[in-house]
Amino acid sequence: MGLTTSLHYEAEEFGIKVSTLCPTFVDTPIFDKATAINIDKLLMSKQLKKQKMMSPQQLANITFAGVHKNKPIICPMPMRKTMDVIFTIFPSLHRALMRIVCKVSRKARLT
């Protein structure tokens, strides 16, 4: 994101728009069709269904609106601005949350 943000402001002078799209959960069949290596697909699928996933159309609308507004970072996650403030003020909270995300992902791996 840092590289893209820098490039966004560097290229702006030449009329070039540069944005980065942060990932989010999108309701597509890609995971169902993918070949999983060392992952329990059923468990991972259950965990993904717990997430509030957006439709591909919602993601497209957010993406195009962000590019149109020339946003350097397009992040369709709910509460992104609130989380940005919290992560800036409390970086240790960000690390703790990322560790939880990694732990949950690892549980879906087969041993």
Phi and psi in degrees as a GROMACS rama.xvg file:
@    title "Ramachandran Plot"
@    xaxis  label "Phi"
@    yaxis  label "Psi"
@TYPE xy
-63.0082  -44.3509  GLY-2
-63.0198  -44.5426  LEU-3
-65.1869  -40.866  THR-4
-62.6605  -44.3064  THR-5
-61.2154  -46.561  SER-6
-62.6389  -36.1011  LEU-7
-55.2324  -48.7488  HIS-8
-77.4092  -30.4048  TYR-9
-68.6444  -43.2086  GLU-10
-78.3823  -19.6112  ALA-11
-54.5302  -38.7867  GLU-12
-60.6666  -27.0911  GLU-13
-100.092  9.66493  PHE-14
77.6766  16.5404  GLY-15
-100.042  130.792  ILE-16
-98.7818  130.84  LYS-17
-128.643  126.644  VAL-18
-136.225  157.332  SER-19
-120.396  140.425  THR-20
-106.883  116.81  LEU-21
-78.0503  142.013  CYS-22
-69.6917  154.469  PRO-23
-150.367  174.561  THR-24
-84.528  119.338  PHE-25
-118.404  134.353  VAL-26
-78.1436  89.1683  ASP-27
-131.757  161.941  THR-28
-83.5515  9.95517  PRO-29
-59.2927  -40.1206  ILE-30
-69.6614  -38.3013  PHE-31
-62.6081  -32.1421  ASP-32
-91.8497  -12.3454  LYS-33
-75.1812  153.458  ALA-34
-88.5529  121.619  THR-35
-95.1673  135.243  ALA-36
-113.624  119.488  ILE-37
58.8152  32.4813  ASN-38
-132.643  135.394  ILE-39
-79.6527  101.328  ASP-40
-61.7311  -35.5733  LYS-41
-64.6114  -45.7483  LEU-42
-65.2076  -43.9294  LEU-43
-63.4744  -40.0132  MET-44
-62.4819  -41.9427  SER-45
-60.256  -43.595  LYS-46
-65.6594  -38.8397  GLN-47
-66.5646  -36.9061  LEU-48
-65.1481  -22.944  LYS-49
-72.4373  -22.4111  LYS-50
-76.6389  151.941  GLN-51
-85.2558  98.8454  LYS-52
-90.879  144.947  MET-53
-99.8627  159.802  MET-54
-77.6375  157.344  SER-55
-57.798  -34.9953  PRO-56
-65.6039  -41.4066  GLN-57
-60.6749  -44.8043  GLN-58
-62.6616  -43.2457  LEU-59
-60.6864  -44.4136  ALA-60
-60.9423  -45.0876  ASN-61
-64.484  -42.2751  ILE-62
-63.3159  -50.2487  THR-63
-64.7029  -37.0722  PHE-64
-64.6175  -41.0719  ALA-65
-65.6584  -41.9798  GLY-66
-65.7226  -42.213  VAL-67
-60.3973  -37.9278  HIS-68
-82.9373  -0.449581  LYS-69
59.658  42.4571  ASN-70
-75.804  134.318  LYS-71
-69.219  -34.6286  PRO-72
-125.936  123.067  ILE-73
-110.658  112.514  ILE-74
-126.551  104.147  CYS-75
-79.9166  4.21532  PRO-76
-68.2778  139.251  MET-77
-62.874  146.817  PRO-78
62.6427  25.0592  MET-79
-60.0483  -45.8232  ARG-80
-63.5604  -41.2395  LYS-81
-62.0252  -44.9505  THR-82
-66.1695  -36.1352  MET-83
-59.4285  -43.6932  ASP-84
-64.7935  -46.4968  VAL-85
-61.5533  -43.4365  ILE-86
-67.6694  -31.6803  PHE-87
-71.1031  -42.0515  THR-88
-77.1464  -38.1189  ILE-89
-123.297  75.6486  PHE-90
-61.0185  -27.9415  PRO-91
-67.2648  -30.4586  SER-92
-64.9028  -40.8852  LEU-93
-60.1729  -47.1253  HIS-94
-59.7867  -42.9575  ARG-95
-63.1425  -43.7529  ALA-96
-65.4191  -39.3527  LEU-97
-65.6218  -35.6229  MET-98
-65.0413  -38.5265  ARG-99
-64.2916  -44.4375  ILE-100
-58.9902  -45.4667  VAL-101
-63.7877  -40.1572  CYS-102
-63.1684  -44.2323  LYS-103
-63.4305  -41.7858  VAL-104
-63.7482  -40.3823  SER-105
-65.6002  -29.9559  ARG-106
-63.7484  -24.7038  LYS-107
-79.7941  -13.5341  ALA-108
-74.6516  146.144  ARG-109
-79.5889  145.705  LEU-110
